[in-house]
Amino acid sequence: MDNQSLSHSKYNCTYHIVFIPKYRRKVMYGKLQAEVGQILGKVCKMEGVTIIKAATMTDHVHMYVSI
C-alpha cells in the first residue's frame, strides 16, 4: 500500500482486525455470513476506512484495513 501524506508527514496506517463470536462458536453461515460482510462494509465506508482484504469464516471475520 502506498504512503499517504499530509502537509508535513507521510504515513501508512494499516490494521489487521479479527472479530470472534463468544466462545468461538461456528455461527456464521450463508445468509448471516453475507449480512456481516455487508454491515462491516457499510460501517467502513461511513467512517472512511478502506478495506484492503476481508474474509468471513464460520467462526471469525478477518479484515485488513487502511485508515
PDB file with one MODEL, atoms N, CA, C and O in Angstrom:
MODEL        1
ATOM      1  N   MET A   1       0.850  -1.176   0.000  1.00  0.00           N
ATOM      2  CA  MET A   1       0.000   0.000   0.000  1.00  0.00           C
ATOM      3  C   MET A   1       0.892   1.234   0.000  1.00  0.00           C
ATOM      4  O   MET A   1       1.900   1.274   0.705  1.00  0.00           O
ATOM      5  N   ASP A   2       0.534   2.214  -0.769  1.00  0.00           N
ATOM      6  CA  ASP A   2       1.315   3.441  -0.871  1.00  0.00           C
ATOM      7  C   ASP A   2       1.166   4.294   0.375  1.00  0.00           C
ATOM      8  O   ASP A   2       0.160   4.235   1.082  1.00  0.00           O
ATOM      9  N   ASN A   3       2.183   5.078   0.620  1.00  0.00           N
ATOM     10  CA  ASN A   3       2.131   6.006   1.732  1.00  0.00           C
ATOM     11  C   ASN A   3       1.192   7.150   1.390  1.00  0.00           C
ATOM     12  O   ASN A   3       1.159   7.618   0.252  1.00  0.00           O
ATOM     13  N   GLN A   4       0.437   7.592   2.367  1.00  0.00           N
ATOM     14  CA  GLN A   4      -0.421   8.757   2.210  1.00  0.00           C
ATOM     15  C   GLN A   4       0.303   9.920   2.849  1.00  0.00           C
ATOM     16  O   GLN A   4       1.226   9.721   3.639  1.00  0.00           O
ATOM     17  N   SER A   5      -0.108  11.142   2.515  1.00  0.00           N
ATOM     18  CA  SER A   5       0.643  12.270   3.062  1.00  0.00           C
ATOM     19  C   SER A   5      -0.266  13.394   3.518  1.00  0.00           C
ATOM     20  O   SER A   5      -1.369  13.594   3.010  1.00  0.00           O
ATOM     21  N   LEU A   6       0.248  14.113   4.495  1.00  0.00           N
ATOM     22  CA  LEU A   6      -0.321  15.364   4.965  1.00  0.00           C
ATOM     23  C   LEU A   6       0.682  16.447   4.592  1.00  0.00           C
ATOM     24  O   LEU A   6       1.637  16.166   3.868  1.00  0.00           O
ATOM     25  N   SER A   7       0.496  17.652   5.056  1.00  0.00           N
ATOM     26  CA  SER A   7       1.384  18.738   4.647  1.00  0.00           C
ATOM     27  C   SER A   7       2.840  18.533   5.073  1.00  0.00           C
ATOM     28  O   SER A   7       3.746  18.928   4.339  1.00  0.00           O
ATOM     29  N   HIS A   8       3.092  17.924   6.246  1.00  0.00           N
ATOM     30  CA  HIS A   8       4.457  17.764   6.731  1.00  0.00           C
ATOM     31  C   HIS A   8       4.823  16.330   7.080  1.00  0.00           C
ATOM     32  O   HIS A   8       5.841  16.091   7.730  1.00  0.00           O
ATOM     33  N   SER A   9       4.001  15.373   6.654  1.00  0.00           N
ATOM     34  CA  SER A   9       4.317  13.992   7.028  1.00  0.00           C
ATOM     35  C   SER A   9       3.744  12.997   6.018  1.00  0.00           C
ATOM     36  O   SER A   9       2.820  13.301   5.265  1.00  0.00           O
ATOM     37  N   LYS A  10       4.319  11.815   6.033  1.00  0.00           N
ATOM     38  CA  LYS A  10       3.810  10.709   5.231  1.00  0.00           C
ATOM     39  C   LYS A  10       3.506   9.566   6.183  1.00  0.00           C
ATOM     40  O   LYS A  10       4.208   9.371   7.175  1.00  0.00           O
ATOM     41  N   TYR A  11       2.453   8.807   5.876  1.00  0.00           N
ATOM     42  CA  TYR A  11       2.083   7.719   6.764  1.00  0.00           C
ATOM     43  C   TYR A  11       1.471   6.568   5.981  1.00  0.00           C
ATOM     44  O   TYR A  11       0.976   6.735   4.867  1.00  0.00           O
ATOM     45  N   ASN A  12       1.521   5.408   6.593  1.00  0.00           N
ATOM     46  CA  ASN A  12       0.902   4.199   6.065  1.00  0.00           C
ATOM     47  C   ASN A  12       0.333   3.474   7.273  1.00  0.00           C
ATOM     48  O   ASN A  12       1.053   2.754   7.964  1.00  0.00           O
ATOM     49  N   CYS A  13      -0.958   3.662   7.531  1.00  0.00           N
ATOM     50  CA  CYS A  13      -1.579   3.144   8.742  1.00  0.00           C
ATOM     51  C   CYS A  13      -2.554   2.021   8.371  1.00  0.00           C
ATOM     52  O   CYS A  13      -3.645   2.277   7.861  1.00  0.00           O
ATOM     53  N   THR A  14      -2.145   0.771   8.635  1.00  0.00           N
ATOM     54  CA  THR A  14      -2.991  -0.375   8.342  1.00  0.00           C
ATOM     55  C   THR A  14      -3.165  -1.219   9.605  1.00  0.00           C
ATOM     56  O   THR A  14      -2.294  -1.249  10.474  1.00  0.00           O
ATOM     57  N   TYR A  15      -4.307  -1.901   9.686  1.00  0.00           N
ATOM     58  CA  TYR A  15      -4.622  -2.729  10.843  1.00  0.00           C
ATOM     59  C   TYR A  15      -5.159  -4.076  10.389  1.00  0.00           C
ATOM     60  O   TYR A  15      -5.858  -4.165   9.380  1.00  0.00           O
ATOM     61  N   HIS A  16      -4.832  -5.116  11.130  1.00  0.00           N
ATOM     62  CA  HIS A  16      -5.424  -6.438  10.945  1.00  0.00           C
ATOM     63  C   HIS A  16      -6.403  -6.622  12.094  1.00  0.00           C
ATOM     64  O   HIS A  16      -6.009  -6.665  13.260  1.00  0.00           O
ATOM     65  N   ILE A  17      -7.694  -6.731  11.752  1.00  0.00           N
ATOM     66  CA  ILE A  17      -8.752  -6.823  12.762  1.00  0.00           C
ATOM     67  C   ILE A  17      -9.404  -8.192  12.649  1.00  0.00           C
ATOM     68  O   ILE A  17      -9.680  -8.661  11.545  1.00  0.00           O
ATOM     69  N   VAL A  18      -9.649  -8.831  13.779  1.00  0.00           N
ATOM     70  CA  VAL A  18     -10.330 -10.124  13.798  1.00  0.00           C
ATOM     71  C   VAL A  18     -11.507 -10.027  14.769  1.00  0.00           C
ATOM     72  O   VAL A  18     -11.324  -9.716  15.946  1.00  0.00           O
ATOM     73  N   PHE A  19     -12.724 -10.296  14.264  1.00  0.00           N
ATOM     74  CA  PHE A  19     -13.917 -10.359  15.093  1.00  0.00           C
ATOM     75  C   PHE A  19     -14.209 -11.830  15.368  1.00  0.00           C
ATOM     76  O   PHE A  19     -14.255 -12.641  14.443  1.00  0.00           O
ATOM     77  N   ILE A  20     -14.409 -12.179  16.654  1.00  0.00           N
ATOM     78  CA  ILE A  20     -14.651 -13.570  17.036  1.00  0.00           C
ATOM     79  C   ILE A  20     -15.881 -13.627  17.935  1.00  0.00           C
ATOM     80  O   ILE A  20     -15.939 -12.913  18.936  1.00  0.00           O
ATOM     81  N   PRO A  21     -16.887 -14.478  17.593  1.00  0.00           N
ATOM     82  CA  PRO A  21     -18.044 -14.637  18.483  1.00  0.00           C
ATOM     83  C   PRO A  21     -17.622 -15.251  19.822  1.00  0.00           C
ATOM     84  O   PRO A  21     -16.581 -15.901  19.915  1.00  0.00           O
ATOM     85  N   LYS A  22     -18.429 -15.040  20.837  1.00  0.00           N
ATOM     86  CA  LYS A  22     -18.137 -15.578  22.160  1.00  0.00           C
ATOM     87  C   LYS A  22     -17.952 -17.091  22.090  1.00  0.00           C
ATOM     88  O   LYS A  22     -18.746 -17.785  21.455  1.00  0.00           O
ATOM     89  N   TYR A  23     -16.938 -17.589  22.721  1.00  0.00           N
ATOM     90  CA  TYR A  23     -16.561 -18.994  22.750  1.00  0.00           C
ATOM     91  C   TYR A  23     -16.234 -19.548  21.363  1.00  0.00           C
ATOM     92  O   TYR A  23     -16.196 -20.763  21.170  1.00  0.00           O
ATOM     93  N   ARG A  24     -16.000 -18.661  20.408  1.00  0.00           N
ATOM     94  CA  ARG A  24     -15.632 -19.029  19.032  1.00  0.00           C
ATOM     95  C   ARG A  24     -16.614 -20.041  18.434  1.00  0.00           C
ATOM     96  O   ARG A  24     -16.221 -21.002  17.773  1.00  0.00           O
ATOM     97  N   ARG A  25     -17.892 -19.796  18.684  1.00  0.00           N
ATOM     98  CA  ARG A  25     -18.936 -20.677  18.140  1.00  0.00           C
ATOM     99  C   ARG A  25     -19.012 -20.520  16.630  1.00  0.00           C
ATOM    100  O   ARG A  25     -18.848 -19.420  16.102  1.00  0.00           O
ATOM    101  N   LYS A  26     -19.256 -21.607  15.949  1.00  0.00           N
ATOM    102  CA  LYS A  26     -19.367 -21.607  14.485  1.00  0.00           C
ATOM    103  C   LYS A  26     -20.805 -21.258  14.108  1.00  0.00           C
ATOM    104  O   LYS A  26     -21.623 -22.146  13.867  1.00  0.00           O
ATOM    105  N   VAL A  27     -21.110 -19.949  14.057  1.00  0.00           N
ATOM    106  CA  VAL A  27     -22.477 -19.496  13.837  1.00  0.00           C
ATOM    107  C   VAL A  27     -22.675 -18.740  12.530  1.00  0.00           C
ATOM    108  O   VAL A  27     -23.820 -18.500  12.148  1.00  0.00           O
ATOM    109  N   MET A  28     -21.623 -18.357  11.834  1.00  0.00           N
ATOM    110  CA  MET A  28     -21.765 -17.529  10.635  1.00  0.00           C
ATOM    111  C   MET A  28     -21.793 -18.396   9.379  1.00  0.00           C
ATOM    112  O   MET A  28     -20.754 -18.764   8.832  1.00  0.00           O
ATOM    113  N   TYR A  29     -23.002 -18.711   8.940  1.00  0.00           N
ATOM    114  CA  TYR A  29     -23.204 -19.498   7.728  1.00  0.00           C
ATOM    115  C   TYR A  29     -24.114 -18.733   6.777  1.00  0.00           C
ATOM    116  O   TYR A  29     -24.930 -17.927   7.223  1.00  0.00           O
ATOM    117  N   GLY A  30     -23.989 -18.967   5.490  1.00  0.00           N
ATOM    118  CA  GLY A  30     -24.910 -18.494   4.457  1.00  0.00           C
ATOM    119  C   GLY A  30     -25.330 -17.045   4.575  1.00  0.00           C
ATOM    120  O   GLY A  30     -24.528 -16.132   4.379  1.00  0.00           O
ATOM    121  N   LYS A  31     -26.621 -16.840   4.902  1.00  0.00           N
ATOM    122  CA  LYS A  31     -27.203 -15.501   4.927  1.00  0.00           C
ATOM    123  C   LYS A  31     -26.534 -14.610   5.977  1.00  0.00           C
ATOM    124  O   LYS A  31     -26.249 -13.445   5.700  1.00  0.00           O
ATOM    125  N   LEU A  32     -26.284 -15.132   7.158  1.00  0.00           N
ATOM    126  CA  LEU A  32     -25.638 -14.345   8.218  1.00  0.00           C
ATOM    127  C   LEU A  32     -24.232 -13.934   7.802  1.00  0.00           C
ATOM    128  O   LEU A  32     -23.798 -12.816   8.081  1.00  0.00           O
ATOM    129  N   GLN A  33     -23.528 -14.831   7.138  1.00  0.00           N
ATOM    130  CA  GLN A  33     -22.167 -14.537   6.677  1.00  0.00           C
ATOM    131  C   GLN A  33     -22.188 -13.370   5.684  1.00  0.00           C
ATOM    132  O   GLN A  33     -21.338 -12.483   5.756  1.00  0.00           O
ATOM    133  N   ALA A  34     -23.145 -13.368   4.765  1.00  0.00           N
ATOM    134  CA  ALA A  34     -23.267 -12.282   3.787  1.00  0.00           C
ATOM    135  C   ALA A  34     -23.671 -10.973   4.461  1.00  0.00           C
ATOM    136  O   ALA A  34     -23.154  -9.911   4.116  1.00  0.00           O
ATOM    137  N   GLU A  35     -24.599 -11.047   5.427  1.00  0.00           N
ATOM    138  CA  GLU A  35     -25.048  -9.842   6.129  1.00  0.00           C
ATOM    139  C   GLU A  35     -23.924  -9.202   6.928  1.00  0.00           C
ATOM    140  O   GLU A  35     -23.793  -7.978   6.940  1.00  0.00           O
ATOM    141  N   VAL A  36     -23.114 -10.012   7.594  1.00  0.00           N
ATOM    142  CA  VAL A  36     -21.983  -9.486   8.375  1.00  0.00           C
ATOM    143  C   VAL A  36     -21.021  -8.744   7.437  1.00  0.00           C
ATOM    144  O   VAL A  36     -20.548  -7.657   7.767  1.00  0.00           O
ATOM    145  N   GLY A  37     -20.736  -9.326   6.283  1.00  0.00           N
ATOM    146  CA  GLY A  37     -19.854  -8.674   5.315  1.00  0.00           C
ATOM    147  C   GLY A  37     -20.412  -7.351   4.827  1.00  0.00           C
ATOM    148  O   GLY A  37     -19.669  -6.378   4.700  1.00  0.00           O
ATOM    149  N   GLN A  38     -21.723  -7.298   4.547  1.00  0.00           N
ATOM    150  CA  GLN A  38     -22.348  -6.055   4.090  1.00  0.00           C
ATOM    151  C   GLN A  38     -22.336  -4.991   5.178  1.00  0.00           C
ATOM    152  O   GLN A  38     -22.049  -3.826   4.902  1.00  0.00           O
ATOM    153  N   ILE A  39     -22.641  -5.376   6.397  1.00  0.00           N
ATOM    154  CA  ILE A  39     -22.673  -4.417   7.512  1.00  0.00           C
ATOM    155  C   ILE A  39     -21.290  -3.830   7.755  1.00  0.00           C
ATOM    156  O   ILE A  39     -21.148  -2.615   7.899  1.00  0.00           O
ATOM    157  N   LEU A  40     -20.276  -4.678   7.802  1.00  0.00           N
ATOM    158  CA  LEU A  40     -18.914  -4.177   8.033  1.00  0.00           C
ATOM    159  C   LEU A  40     -18.461  -3.296   6.879  1.00  0.00           C
ATOM    160  O   LEU A  40     -17.759  -2.309   7.100  1.00  0.00           O
ATOM    161  N   GLY A  41     -18.845  -3.629   5.659  1.00  0.00           N
ATOM    162  CA  GLY A  41     -18.519  -2.798   4.504  1.00  0.00           C
ATOM    163  C   GLY A  41     -19.156  -1.417   4.601  1.00  0.00           C
ATOM    164  O   GLY A  41     -18.509  -0.413   4.302  1.00  0.00           O
ATOM    165  N   LYS A  42     -20.434  -1.360   5.021  1.00  0.00           N
ATOM    166  CA  LYS A  42     -21.132  -0.078   5.172  1.00  0.00           C
ATOM    167  C   LYS A  42     -20.500   0.774   6.268  1.00  0.00           C
ATOM    168  O   LYS A  42     -20.315   1.978   6.092  1.00  0.00           O
ATOM    169  N   VAL A  43     -20.169   0.149   7.402  1.00  0.00           N
ATOM    170  CA  VAL A  43     -19.563   0.884   8.513  1.00  0.00           C
ATOM    171  C   VAL A  43     -18.211   1.464   8.094  1.00  0.00           C
ATOM    172  O   VAL A  43     -17.905   2.617   8.397  1.00  0.00           O
ATOM    173  N   CYS A  44     -17.404   0.660   7.396  1.00  0.00           N
ATOM    174  CA  CYS A  44     -16.100   1.140   6.944  1.00  0.00           C
ATOM    175  C   CYS A  44     -16.256   2.290   5.953  1.00  0.00           C
ATOM    176  O   CYS A  44     -15.487   3.249   5.992  1.00  0.00           O
ATOM    177  N   LYS A  45     -17.231   2.201   5.080  1.00  0.00           N
ATOM    178  CA  LYS A  45     -17.463   3.269   4.098  1.00  0.00           C
ATOM    179  C   LYS A  45     -17.888   4.560   4.795  1.00  0.00           C
ATOM    180  O   LYS A  45     -17.424   5.641   4.433  1.00  0.00           O
ATOM    181  N   MET A  46     -18.778   4.452   5.806  1.00  0.00           N
ATOM    182  CA  MET A  46     -19.237   5.632   6.543  1.00  0.00           C
ATOM    183  C   MET A  46     -18.088   6.302   7.286  1.00  0.00           C
ATOM    184  O   MET A  46     -18.049   7.528   7.386  1.00  0.00           O
ATOM    185  N   GLU A  47     -17.157   5.515   7.804  1.00  0.00           N
ATOM    186  CA  GLU A  47     -16.059   6.049   8.603  1.00  0.00           C
ATOM    187  C   GLU A  47     -14.832   6.410   7.770  1.00  0.00           C
ATOM    188  O   GLU A  47     -13.858   6.929   8.314  1.00  0.00           O
ATOM    189  N   GLY A  48     -14.856   6.152   6.479  1.00  0.00           N
ATOM    190  CA  GLY A  48     -13.727   6.484   5.624  1.00  0.00           C
ATOM    191  C   GLY A  48     -12.572   5.507   5.723  1.00  0.00           C
ATOM    192  O   GLY A  48     -11.421   5.881   5.496  1.00  0.00           O
ATOM    193  N   VAL A  49     -12.865   4.261   6.059  1.00  0.00           N
ATOM    194  CA  VAL A  49     -11.855   3.221   6.184  1.00  0.00           C
ATOM    195  C   VAL A  49     -11.840   2.406   4.899  1.00  0.00           C
ATOM    196  O   VAL A  49     -12.899   2.031   4.396  1.00  0.00           O
ATOM    197  N   THR A  50     -10.652   2.125   4.360  1.00  0.00           N
ATOM    198  CA  THR A  50     -10.520   1.331   3.149  1.00  0.00           C
ATOM    199  C   THR A  50     -10.247  -0.118   3.517  1.00  0.00           C
ATOM    200  O   THR A  50      -9.296  -0.413   4.239  1.00  0.00           O
ATOM    201  N   ILE A  51     -11.082  -1.019   3.019  1.00  0.00           N
ATOM    202  CA  ILE A  51     -10.877  -2.445   3.264  1.00  0.00           C
ATOM    203  C   ILE A  51      -9.933  -2.972   2.192  1.00  0.00           C
ATOM    204  O   ILE A  51     -10.265  -2.958   1.006  1.00  0.00           O
ATOM    205  N   ILE A  52      -8.765  -3.433   2.604  1.00  0.00           N
ATOM    206  CA  ILE A  52      -7.788  -3.995   1.669  1.00  0.00           C
ATOM    207  C   ILE A  52      -8.138  -5.446   1.387  1.00  0.00           C
ATOM    208  O   ILE A  52      -8.209  -5.851   0.226  1.00  0.00           O
ATOM    209  N   LYS A  53      -8.357  -6.234   2.434  1.00  0.00           N
ATOM    210  CA  LYS A  53      -8.767  -7.633   2.309  1.00  0.00           C
ATOM    211  C   LYS A  53      -9.735  -7.949   3.433  1.00  0.00           C
ATOM    212  O   LYS A  53      -9.635  -7.396   4.529  1.00  0.00           O
ATOM    213  N   ALA A  54     -10.676  -8.844   3.153  1.00  0.00           N
ATOM    214  CA  ALA A  54     -11.610  -9.286   4.184  1.00  0.00           C
ATOM    215  C   ALA A  54     -12.041 -10.711   3.885  1.00  0.00           C
ATOM    216  O   ALA A  54     -12.187 -11.098   2.726  1.00  0.00           O
ATOM    217  N   ALA A  55     -12.241 -11.484   4.937  1.00  0.00           N
ATOM    218  CA  ALA A  55     -12.702 -12.858   4.795  1.00  0.00           C
ATOM    219  C   ALA A  55     -13.593 -13.194   5.980  1.00  0.00           C
ATOM    220  O   ALA A  55     -13.247 -12.914   7.128  1.00  0.00           O
ATOM    221  N   THR A  56     -14.749 -13.798   5.693  1.00  0.00           N
ATOM    222  CA  THR A  56     -15.669 -14.219   6.738  1.00  0.00           C
ATOM    223  C   THR A  56     -15.647 -15.731   6.809  1.00  0.00           C
ATOM    224  O   THR A  56     -15.996 -16.409   5.842  1.00  0.00           O
ATOM    225  N   MET A  57     -15.241 -16.260   7.944  1.00  0.00           N
ATOM    226  CA  MET A  57     -15.219 -17.700   8.181  1.00  0.00           C
ATOM    227  C   MET A  57     -16.427 -18.065   9.042  1.00  0.00           C
ATOM    228  O   MET A  57     -17.183 -17.182   9.448  1.00  0.00           O
ATOM    229  N   THR A  58     -16.613 -19.341   9.320  1.00  0.00           N
ATOM    230  CA  THR A  58     -17.765 -19.751  10.129  1.00  0.00           C
ATOM    231  C   THR A  58     -17.649 -19.328  11.586  1.00  0.00           C
ATOM    232  O   THR A  58     -18.662 -19.184  12.271  1.00  0.00           O
ATOM    233  N   ASP A  59     -16.418 -19.126  12.069  1.00  0.00           N
ATOM    234  CA  ASP A  59     -16.248 -18.772  13.477  1.00  0.00           C
ATOM    235  C   ASP A  59     -15.484 -17.478  13.714  1.00  0.00           C
ATOM    236  O   ASP A  59     -15.189 -17.154  14.864  1.00  0.00           O
ATOM    237  N   HIS A  60     -15.152 -16.725  12.665  1.00  0.00           N
ATOM    238  CA  HIS A  60     -14.487 -15.441  12.847  1.00  0.00           C
ATOM    239  C   HIS A  60     -14.462 -14.651  11.536  1.00  0.00           C
ATOM    240  O   HIS A  60     -14.736 -15.190  10.464  1.00  0.00           O
ATOM    241  N   VAL A  61     -14.123 -13.352  11.646  1.00  0.00           N
ATOM    242  CA  VAL A  61     -14.019 -12.464  10.490  1.00  0.00           C
ATOM    243  C   VAL A  61     -12.646 -11.810  10.527  1.00  0.00           C
ATOM    244  O   VAL A  61     -12.252 -11.242  11.546  1.00  0.00           O
ATOM    245  N   HIS A  62     -11.912 -11.889   9.409  1.00  0.00           N
ATOM    246  CA  HIS A  62     -10.626 -11.212   9.273  1.00  0.00           C
ATOM    247  C   HIS A  62     -10.813  -9.988   8.398  1.00  0.00           C
ATOM    248  O   HIS A  62     -11.498 -10.049   7.377  1.00  0.00           O
ATOM    249  N   MET A  63     -10.210  -8.880   8.790  1.00  0.00           N
ATOM    250  CA  MET A  63     -10.222  -7.667   7.967  1.00  0.00           C
ATOM    251  C   MET A  63      -8.843  -7.034   8.015  1.00  0.00           C
ATOM    252  O   MET A  63      -8.244  -6.914   9.084  1.00  0.00           O
ATOM    253  N   TYR A  64      -8.346  -6.633   6.867  1.00  0.00           N
ATOM    254  CA  TYR A  64      -7.095  -5.871   6.787  1.00  0.00           C
ATOM    255  C   TYR A  64      -7.500  -4.528   6.212  1.00  0.00           C
ATOM    256  O   TYR A  64      -7.916  -4.450   5.056  1.00  0.00           O
ATOM    257  N   VAL A  65      -7.385  -3.465   7.004  1.00  0.00           N
ATOM    258  CA  VAL A  65      -7.919  -2.158   6.637  1.00  0.00           C
ATOM    259  C   VAL A  65      -6.839  -1.090   6.686  1.00  0.00           C
ATOM    260  O   VAL A  65      -5.819  -1.238   7.358  1.00  0.00           O
ATOM    261  N   SER A  66      -7.088  -0.027   5.965  1.00  0.00           N
ATOM    262  CA  SER A  66      -6.220   1.142   5.962  1.00  0.00           C
ATOM    263  C   SER A  66      -7.056   2.354   6.317  1.00  0.00           C
ATOM    264  O   SER A  66      -8.180   2.511   5.840  1.00  0.00           O
ATOM    265  N   ILE A  67      -6.485   3.232   7.180  1.00  0.00           N
ATOM    266  CA  ILE A  67      -7.227   4.453   7.559  1.00  0.00           C
ATOM    267  C   ILE A  67      -6.499   5.666   7.036  1.00  0.00           C
ATOM    268  O   ILE A  67      -6.949   6.793   7.242  1.00  0.00           O
TER     269      ILE A  67
ENDMDL
END
